[in-house]
Amino acid sequence: MNLRPSLLFATAAVAALGPASAEQVTRSPRAQQELTKALAGRIAGQPLNCINDFRSEIRMTVIDDHTLLFRDNGVVYVQQPPGGCANISNKTNALTTQRSSTNQLCAGDINQVLQPSSGIFRGSCAFGPFVPYRKGG
């Protein structure tokens, strides 16, 4: 097997990622591939309770109903809301957050999944810790 070390590490890191609860998440092959690609060559840091959200460069990517990525200044933060965030992976839905802080996203922040076209809420979840992944040396 001739896999590059960074791909091997990313695959191991993704396999080690688990939700904050005892619940096991089964990802679709597409979601697993997208997560592996996003974390390739990156090393997990200590989980953080909050990340800054005051810069316009922060971007959110939905992997599946159990995994969100926030990208900021070269760092990928993995967010796995305990119990998942039902219906967020539906591309017609949006995430609205009731923040505990005005310029940060924090563990415990309550989120609602909104279908903008109808104004109907489709689910809710709370954030767990944010795990930062930075490029490895």
Secondary structure, 3 states (H helix, E strand, C coil): CCCCHHHHHHHHHHHHCCCCCCCCCCCCHHHHHHHHHHHCCEEECCCECEEECCCCCCEEEEEECCEEEEEECCEEEEECCCCCCCCCCCCCCEEEEECCCCCEEECCCEEEEEECCCCEEEEEEECCCEEEEEECC
